[in-house]
Amino acid sequence: MGSRCENDDENCHDRIDFLNKTSRTLYVGSEDSAILFRYNGSPYSDWYKALPNEKNNTALFNVMSGRSYCYENTLKDTLYVFIFEEDVLANHSWADVVDKNLVLQRYNLSLQDLQQLNWQISYPPSELMKDMKMYPPFP
């Protein structure tokens, strides 16, 4: 296990801010794999909801067993961030979402990417993200 993150500072970040720069409600979640599976059978909660033109700082909170941890200590390689439209999740089964890959955007972020972004990502992707791995690719 990584060391506990008591406070965010330049060497310990236990959360990533997500900025929803759209007029739609989005849901955001992360995995350590590019394969969607975590939310099967569980409805998305407000924890993962990013309201239009607002910031969410809970969806990408690095917490395990009720304790927060520094991404700097726990991120092994790539953090996969998945973004979904609320309507897609409301109108499709999770099996459909997975089988049809109904992801609005997926970011494949390294620790260096997160540091460069100052621990803040957005949708649509910012100009700072143009050279980072994502699907679909940066416009």
C-alpha positions in Angstrom: 0.0 0.0 0.0 1.1 3.6 -0.6 1.5 6.1 2.1 -1.5 7.9 3.4 -2.1 11.4 2.0 -2.9 13.7 4.9 -3.0 16.9 2.8 -2.6 17.7 -0.8 0.8 19.3 -1.4 3.3 19.4 -4.2 4.3 15.8 -3.4 1.0 14.2 -2.5 -2.3 14.5 -4.4 -5.2 12.3 -3.4 -7.7 13.7 -5.9 -7.9 15.1 -9.4 -10.4 17.9 -10.1 -12.7 17.3 -13.1 -14.1 20.4 -14.9 -17.2 19.9 -16.9 -17.1 22.6 -19.5 -20.3 21.6 -21.2 -24.0 22.3 -20.8 -24.7 18.6 -20.1 -24.4 16.5 -17.0 -21.5 14.1 -17.2 -20.3 11.2 -15.1 -16.6 10.5 -14.6 -14.8 7.5 -13.2 -11.3 6.0 -13.2 -9.8 2.6 -13.6 -6.4 1.1 -13.6 -7.4 -0.8 -16.7 -8.8 0.3 -20.1 -11.6 -2.2 -19.6 -14.9 -1.0 -18.2 -16.2 -3.2 -15.5 -16.4 -1.5 -12.1 -19.9 0.1 -12.3 -21.7 -3.1 -13.5 -24.9 -3.4 -11.5 -24.3 -0.2 -9.6 -26.0 3.1 -10.6 -23.8 6.1 -10.8 -24.1 8.3 -7.7 -23.7 12.0 -7.2 -20.1 11.2 -6.2 -19.3 10.7 -9.9 -21.7 13.4 -11.3 -20.2 16.5 -12.9 -22.9 19.1 -13.4 -22.8 21.5 -16.4 -20.1 24.1 -16.2 -19.0 22.9 -12.7 -16.1 21.2 -11.0 -16.3 17.7 -9.4 -13.6 16.9 -6.9 -14.9 13.6 -5.6 -15.1 11.3 -8.6 -11.3 11.0 -9.0 -10.6 10.8 -5.3 -7.9 8.1 -4.6 -9.5 6.3 -1.7 -9.2 2.7 -0.6 -10.9 1.2 2.4 -11.9 4.6 3.7 -8.4 6.1 3.5 -7.0 8.5 0.9 -3.7 7.9 -0.7 -1.3 9.9 -2.9 -1.6 9.2 -6.6 2.2 9.7 -6.6 2.5 6.5 -4.6 -0.2 4.4 -6.0 -0.3 5.1 -9.7 1.6 2.3 -11.3 1.5 3.3 -15.0 -1.7 4.7 -16.5 -4.9 6.1 -15.0 -7.8 5.6 -17.3 -10.5 8.2 -16.9 -13.9 7.5 -18.4 -16.4 10.2 -19.2 -20.1 9.4 -19.9 -23.1 11.4 -20.8 -25.9 11.2 -18.2 -28.5 10.3 -20.9 -26.4 7.3 -22.1 -26.2 5.9 -18.6 -29.9 6.5 -18.0 -31.1 4.9 -21.2 -28.7 1.9 -21.6 -27.9 -1.1 -19.5 -24.3 -1.3 -18.3 -23.8 -4.3 -20.6 -24.8 -2.1 -23.5 -22.4 0.7 -22.4 -19.6 -1.8 -22.3 -20.5 -3.8 -25.4 -21.1 -0.7 -27.6 -18.3 1.3 -25.9 -20.6 4.2 -25.2 -17.9 6.3 -23.6 -17.9 9.9 -24.4 -14.2 10.3 -23.8 -11.4 8.2 -22.3 -8.1 9.8 -21.1 -5.0 7.6 -20.6 -3.0 9.7 -18.2 0.4 9.1 -16.7 1.7 10.6 -13.5 3.7 13.1 -15.6 0.5 14.1 -17.5 -1.3 14.7 -14.2 1.5 16.8 -12.9 1.6 18.8 -16.1 -2.1 19.4 -15.8 -1.7 20.5 -12.2 -4.1 17.7 -11.1 -7.0 19.2 -13.1 -8.6 17.7 -16.2 -11.6 18.8 -18.2 -14.1 17.8 -20.8 -13.8 18.8 -23.5 -10.1 18.4 -23.2 -8.0 21.5 -22.8 -5.3 22.6 -25.1 -2.8 21.4 -22.5 -4.1 17.9 -23.1 -3.6 17.9 -26.9 -0.5 15.6 -26.9 -1.9 13.2 -24.2 -3.4 9.8 -25.0 -7.1 9.9 -25.3 -9.9 8.3 -27.3 -11.3 9.7 -29.4 -8.1 11.7 -30.1 -7.8 15.4 -29.4 -9.8 17.4 -32.0 
